[in-house]
Amino acid sequence: MASSTDSLFFKKEDSNLTVEKLREMNYLAKETSKGFILVGLFHDLRQRQLNYYSEWEFKEDYKELVKLLSDNLKENAPPIMRLNSSTFGGCFDDEPSLKVYNSEGEKVKVFYDNIFTPDKENMIQSYFNELYKTDEHYYDYVGFFRDDSEIITEEQKQMIKDMDDEKERKEREAWEKTIDLSDTEEVLRRYIFAKKKTDRSAIGNPAYGLSKEQVEQVENDVRFIEAIYGEEDD
């Protein structure tokens, strides 16, 4: 099973911030068993807040988060860092990278661990040995989670579900104003037309010959009509 880690981190004792404070500010955060705090952007929340979450907005959010973490480091604490590491099929890691940031949230150093060339110096490990005065492997020393889904809380998951449910409710109410549900013929005609269009869909072109607004209309027709008249669960 594939897994991934992509998080900023610092020792709990080195910062004025806590997991609770970071979560209150709508970030993902969790303390590891080794006393480090892992932090990440709450992507799902931002995507819903902005509707469209651009790469530029992501980079600005990340820089703002790094600056927040850096501003709250105690004197002489190691800089804020970010580890990216992933596996394919739960076996071999891709080349992990460690990014080091300055107090302005700007990346200043990058270290790599090329596990496929054991004779090459492990740059991440060497940096950790020097910085934390330890011989323990950096992954175990920090206690990184193997999957980012371990950082999000049940409360944060529920927040997203509530937002999705509210969006669905509003879309359903707006759609119902466009159709007379008591007119069976109209409902059937709308459904057949919408189904034909969506069945001919292609990547990047969900319904041939329709405007963006019409695409949204036919997709809603299929979704909501099927929800109303679809088969009931056994």
Beta strands, then each sheet from edge to edge (+ up, - down):
strand 1: 3-11
strand 2: 27-31
strand 3: 36-41
strand 4: 81-88
strand 5: 92-93
strand 6: 97-101
strand 7: 107-112
sheet 1: 2+ 3- 1+ 4- 5+
sheet 2: 2+ 3- 1+ 4- 6+ 7-
end
